Amino acid sequence: MESLFIPLLKSLVLVPVTLLPIINPLSTAPIFVATVGTDRQLTKRLARQVAINSWFVVVTSILIGSYVLALFGISLPVVRVGGGLLVAATAWRLLHRTDGDDVHTAAAEKASEMSHADIVRRSFFPITFPLTTGPGTIAASITLGAQIPTTPLLYLAEAIVAAAGAALVAAVLYVVFRNAARVLAALGEVGMLVLMRLMAFILLCVGIQFMWTGWAELNGMHP
């Protein structure tokens, strides 16, 4: 039992450790605040809905993503390279981001014109996808799912652990978005800028690691 518990515990930790730097909820926090304003009830409702939506995106990608790839004849190393490119490109844009060329600004301006009901109904697009769980998150989730054993009992155990790991990710998203206004106020403009650049650099390294792993697998190497 102990020999099975330790790998499952590692799998549980691996999901949030892998996905949270890619999701980087602090990068979406300013858009979330601009969308909900100072309405606490709307903030709570929307944060909960985005967290639930994100959980479904991650779990679906982990459990059935690799089968969808097999259906279209796409190999996992190619997904790693493609996902790494997307993650690295996102990080590069964040490193060189300005207020004038940010797609987040347009999304916030559009959302600010909606009613409260419209905002909640549209919590999936664009707040959940692509601003929170975008292509990079989906590619990383598929990569995690490809490591799940096909043995029925092990698959069930790993699937439950993956769902629990995704729940941890969703919980972090809820806490961050629920308190986004306070977090931004505490960090201040300079603190937020420094944190964003640091997270963007980490994200760039994650993307390069994804690409290197995929490239090494395509060439029959061991990274």
C-alpha atoms as one frame of an Amber mdcrd trajectory, in Angstrom:
protein
   0.000   0.000   0.000   2.847   2.375   0.849   4.478   1.736  -2.543   1.236
   2.868  -4.204   0.587   5.801  -1.863   3.836   7.649  -2.570   3.419   7.745
  -6.395  -0.200   8.857  -5.973   0.891  11.614  -3.593   3.504  12.751  -6.107
   0.843  12.762  -8.827  -1.439  14.846  -6.609   1.259  17.462  -6.053   2.409
  17.368  -9.678  -0.882  18.711 -11.055  -0.920  22.085  -9.253   2.876  22.438
  -9.396   2.772  21.992 -13.179  -0.354  23.974 -13.998  -0.336  26.953 -11.635
   2.814  28.602 -13.093   1.240  28.244 -16.550  -2.189  29.508 -15.495  -0.636
  32.337 -13.444  -3.923  33.637 -11.977  -2.284  36.910 -10.915  -1.930  37.820
 -14.595  -5.713  37.569 -14.987  -6.519  39.212 -11.636  -6.516  42.796 -13.001
  -8.993  41.797 -15.731 -11.151  40.034 -13.167 -11.225  43.150 -10.982 -12.035
  45.367 -13.972 -14.891  43.017 -14.856 -16.615  42.802 -11.473 -15.678  46.186
 -10.054 -16.415  46.561  -6.330 -19.448  44.267  -6.215 -18.541  41.659  -3.581
 -21.416  39.309  -4.361 -20.621  39.299  -8.060 -16.932  38.807  -7.262 -17.727
  35.728  -5.192 -20.112  34.253  -7.781 -17.811  34.824 -10.716 -14.730  33.549
  -8.858 -16.597  30.353  -7.978 -17.838  29.858 -11.530 -14.416  30.446 -13.090
 -12.874  27.978 -10.633 -15.494  25.338 -11.503 -15.069  25.943 -15.231 -11.293
  25.651 -14.909 -11.640  22.367 -12.999 -13.710  20.890 -15.826 -11.237  22.079
 -18.471  -8.254  20.593 -16.638  -9.904  17.264 -15.735 -11.315  16.790 -19.242
  -7.913  17.518 -20.790  -6.157  15.109 -18.422  -8.576  12.211 -18.832  -9.538
  12.298 -22.510  -7.026  14.641 -24.131  -4.591  11.900 -25.124  -7.398   9.851
 -26.705  -8.457  12.834 -28.791  -4.850  13.214 -29.943  -4.735   9.517 -30.879
  -7.918   9.970 -32.887  -6.225  12.653 -34.998  -2.873  10.854 -35.114  -0.989
  13.457 -33.076   1.868  12.177 -30.910   2.507  13.364 -27.380   6.012  14.732
 -28.116   4.483  16.958 -30.794   1.950  18.207 -28.248   4.790  18.954 -25.824
   6.640  20.951 -28.467   3.492  22.781 -29.580   2.351  23.434 -26.013   5.820
  24.603 -25.082   5.807  27.051 -27.976   2.442  28.425 -26.851   3.565  28.735
 -23.241   6.850  30.368 -24.220   5.077  32.771 -26.578   2.643  33.726 -23.831
   5.513  34.314 -21.415   7.373  36.405 -23.988   4.319  38.619 -24.478   4.006
  39.038 -20.721   7.668  40.015 -20.447   7.193  42.719 -23.088   3.626  43.584
 -22.217   2.306  47.123 -22.326  -1.164  48.418 -21.487  -1.811  49.424 -25.071
  -1.287  46.054 -26.753  -2.860  43.721 -24.193  -5.822  41.597 -25.262  -6.824
  41.469 -21.609  -7.673  45.175 -21.726 -10.102  44.686 -24.589 -11.733  41.775
 -22.800 -12.168  43.844 -19.642 -13.655  46.785 -21.536 -16.144  44.488 -23.270
 -17.067  42.760 -20.004 -17.616  46.065 -18.221 -20.512  46.810 -20.590 -22.393
  43.597 -19.668 -25.027  43.136 -17.011 -24.268  40.999 -13.951 -26.186  38.057
 -15.431 -24.273  38.347 -18.718 -20.945  38.374 -16.910 -21.738  35.165 -15.034
 -23.122  33.475 -18.163 -19.990  34.375 -20.081 -17.636  33.331 -17.311 -16.288
  30.584 -19.560 -15.309  32.830 -22.451 -13.114  34.816 -22.223 -12.310  34.696
 -18.480 -11.927  30.916 -18.120 -10.771  30.314 -21.695  -8.426  31.595 -22.964
  -7.442  34.059 -20.209  -7.191  31.542 -17.332  -6.957  28.029 -18.802  -5.616
  28.616 -22.278  -3.915  26.353 -24.842  -0.755  26.062 -22.752  -2.728  24.779
 -19.763  -4.597  22.292 -21.937  -1.369  21.017 -23.509   0.234  20.588 -20.081
  -2.883  18.797 -18.794  -2.829  16.397 -21.747   0.826  15.694 -21.008  -0.059
  14.863 -17.404  -2.907  12.616 -18.551  -0.639  10.689 -20.906   1.329   9.445
 -17.891  -1.712   7.727 -16.341  -1.403   3.895 -16.494  -3.929   1.986 -18.576
  -4.447  -0.760 -15.975  -8.076  -0.341 -14.807  -7.375  -0.126 -11.064  -4.362
   2.154 -11.440  -6.199   4.270 -13.987  -9.096   4.780 -11.589  -6.753   5.692
  -8.733  -4.742   8.101 -10.896  -7.928   9.645 -12.319  -9.233  10.344  -8.820
  -5.887  11.834  -7.818  -5.815  13.969 -10.972  -9.313  15.253 -10.209  -8.184
  16.076  -6.663  -5.108  17.874  -8.002  -7.313  19.858 -10.366  -9.518  20.714
  -7.378  -6.455  22.169  -5.643  -5.798  24.285  -8.722  -9.431  25.420  -8.772
  -9.263  26.275  -5.062  -6.209  28.467  -5.621  -7.956  30.199  -8.522 -11.018
  30.853  -6.379  -8.970  32.308  -3.522  -6.919  34.530  -5.830  -9.897  35.829
  -7.810 -12.069  36.173  -4.720  -9.419  38.423  -3.156  -8.025  39.879  -6.374
  -8.802  43.489  -5.455  -7.035  43.163  -2.103  -4.046  41.400  -3.628  -3.590
  44.083  -6.272  -3.983  46.850  -3.702  -1.422  45.214  -1.388   1.129  44.697
  -4.148   0.775  48.145  -5.607   1.656  49.037  -9.167   5.396  48.440  -8.802
   4.978  45.205  -6.857   2.517  43.871  -9.416   4.884  44.745 -12.258   7.802
  42.971 -10.584   5.706  39.904  -9.769   4.319  39.723 -13.307   7.793  39.845
 -14.835   9.065  37.181 -12.438   6.122  34.887 -13.181   6.565  35.508 -16.900
  10.220  34.457 -16.711   9.305  31.269 -14.825   6.621  30.589 -17.409   9.155
  31.078 -20.210  11.419  28.480 -18.581   8.475  26.072 -18.264   7.685  26.497
 -21.965  11.295  25.873 -22.976  11.376  22.770 -20.778   8.229  21.464 -22.483
   9.767  22.042 -25.912  13.069  20.425 -24.932  11.339  17.345 -23.544   9.223
  16.951 -26.669  12.171  17.534 -28.997  14.303  15.017 -27.102  11.528  12.408
 -27.356  11.121  13.029 -31.067  14.830  12.440 -31.555  14.946   9.354 -29.337
  16.944  11.115 -26.649  16.518  11.238 -22.902  16.287  14.797 -21.570
